[in-house]
Amino acid sequence: TSNNYYLTGVQLEIGEVATPFEHRSFADDLALCQRYYQKSYDTTEDPGTSSNTGKLNFAVGSAVNTFHRFGVEFRTSMRAAPTFTVRSTTGATGNVRLNNSSDLSATTETPGTNAASIYINRDASAGDFFWYHFEADAEL
């Protein structure tokens, strides 16, 4: 009565000869998908959501620099250099969360297939920390 149709356990083939059914684990499927898209948000959360769950953190150890660069290493090598987006834990694009009190502008620098860098131009204070989320999109 709800007009829903569920289909599972199907493998599409090109040609007229069927090959044995390919069984993959969830981990294998996830790794294949992560070649195209990754995010720091939990799997059930949409990017841009205000969330501390799964956030990444960079802490300032000293007060000698006026800028900070830190990297994000991808879980799986991407199929190509992705479009990389950094977001504050408030969901604001192009920002990181400074000391959980305010958003601060951040720039992403030349992502590659294995990692990306985030750049912040700000005078350092010992003990400052930045919270953030990211998205890496290398879809076709």
Solvent accessible surface area in square Angstrom, and as a share of the most:
residue,aa,sasa,rsa
1,T,185,1.08
2,S,81,0.52
3,N,150,0.77
4,N,93,0.48
5,Y,180,0.68
6,Y,183,0.70
7,L,122,0.61
8,T,126,0.73
9,G,60,0.57
10,V,80,0.46
11,Q,59,0.26
12,L,164,0.81
13,E,70,0.31
14,I,177,0.90
15,G,62,0.60
16,E,180,0.81
17,V,122,0.70
18,A,84,0.65
19,T,77,0.45
20,P,123,0.77
21,F,92,0.38
22,E,97,0.44
23,H,154,0.69
24,R,122,0.44
25,S,59,0.38
26,F,161,0.67
27,A,68,0.53
28,D,78,0.40
29,D,56,0.29
30,L,68,0.34
31,A,42,0.33
32,L,81,0.41
33,C,82,0.49
34,Q,24,0.11
35,R,90,0.33
36,Y,73,0.28
37,Y,68,0.26
38,Q,3,0.01
39,K,35,0.15
40,S,7,0.05
41,Y,7,0.03
42,D,62,0.32
43,T,117,0.68
44,T,128,0.74
45,E,40,0.18
46,D,104,0.54
47,P,41,0.26
48,G,34,0.32
49,T,53,0.31
50,S,82,0.53
51,S,12,0.08
52,N,77,0.39
53,T,70,0.41
54,G,39,0.37
55,K,60,0.25
56,L,60,0.30
57,N,90,0.46
58,F,55,0.23
59,A,64,0.49
60,V,10,0.06
61,G,76,0.73
62,S,53,0.34
63,A,67,0.52
64,V,122,0.70
65,N,73,0.38
66,T,77,0.45
67,F,85,0.35
68,H,13,0.06
69,R,130,0.48
70,F,18,0.08
71,G,52,0.50
72,V,9,0.05
73,E,148,0.66
74,F,14,0.06
75,R,137,0.50
76,T,35,0.20
77,S,59,0.38
78,M,7,0.03
79,R,88,0.32
80,A,36,0.28
81,A,64,0.50
82,P,7,0.04
83,T,97,0.57
84,F,15,0.06
85,T,31,0.18
86,V,2,0.01
87,R,35,0.13
88,S,0,0.00
89,T,7,0.04
90,T,55,0.32
91,G,12,0.11
92,A,36,0.28
93,T,84,0.49
94,G,26,0.25
95,N,30,0.15
96,V,0,0.00
97,R,46,0.17
98,L,17,0.08
99,N,51,0.26
100,N,76,0.39
101,S,78,0.50
102,S,51,0.33
103,D,53,0.27
104,L,40,0.20
105,S,83,0.53
106,A,11,0.08
107,T,76,0.44
108,T,43,0.25
109,E,49,0.22
110,T,130,0.76
111,P,31,0.20
112,G,30,0.29
113,T,53,0.31
114,N,84,0.43
115,A,44,0.34
116,A,5,0.04
117,S,39,0.25
118,I,0,0.00
119,Y,52,0.20
120,I,1,0.00
121,N,112,0.57
122,R,59,0.22
123,D,96,0.50
124,A,13,0.10
125,S,51,0.33
126,A,70,0.54
127,G,57,0.55
128,D,11,0.06
129,F,57,0.24
130,F,0,0.00
131,W,43,0.15
132,Y,8,0.03
133,H,0,0.00
134,F,7,0.03
135,E,29,0.13
136,A,0,0.00
137,D,54,0.28
138,A,6,0.05
139,E,108,0.48
140,L,176,0.87
